[in-house]
Amino acid sequence: QKEVEQDPGPLSVPEGAIVSLNCTYSNSAFQYFMWYRQYSRKGPELLMYTYSSGNKEDGRFTAQVDKSSKYISLFIRDSQPSDSATYLCAMSAGNTDKLIFGTGTRLQVFP
Amino acid sequence: GAVVSQHPSRVICKSGTSVKIECRSLDFQATTMFWYRQFPKKSLMLMATSNEGSKATYEQGVEKDKFLINHASLTLSTLTVTSAHPEDSSFYICSAAGPTYDEQYFGPGTRLTVT
């Protein structure tokens, strides 16, 4: 079993839709959780960073962590074509431990 | 977020030659830099972790003599792919972090093609 599982997609939604991206993990030691956005042929860009269980909101993005279920989510409200990218979840056990990435979910938002 | 640059963005080289990729943190001092490799439709695979002024720590299965990493300053790390072969063709991405690794800032990546 992989440490981090993420549905590769692709996920195709119309503009304005609410998008839900998810990752599950098996290592209960993970404490830090991140979401990165990666456009084609570019490096990942840090979108959201959370430490505790619960929700964190930043504009149209909401990150949710449920440590009891070992499940994290990223919600995108009012999705735009410019949100079309691959979204990678990442997590680590400590703030000096390496990040473990999911495989990424490819999202396509069509006008 | 912090800005990390990589150079070159794309390189094509012949089999047997060596290629150097630079990673620079432009607006902060990166205590630690990471080198990743990414295959199409796959996640990032950590190759090595480098701290300024010390030897890099390589992940299991990564040949340290083939992938030479130098982290000479708090703003510059280099990855040299020695005696490149076609199977080394990939997307190489660096990231930079401060004293803690939880917030890493990634470079734009370097596409290496070995012919």
Interface residues (C-beta under 8 A of the other chain):
Chain A: P8 Y32 M34 Y36 R41 K42 G43 P44 E45 L46 Y49 L88 S92 N95 T96 D97 K98 L99 F101 G102 T103 G104
Chain B: G1 V4 Q6 F34 K41 K42 S43 L44 L46 T49 F91 I93 S95 P99 T100 Y101 D102 E103 Q104 Y105 F106 G107 P108 G109 R111
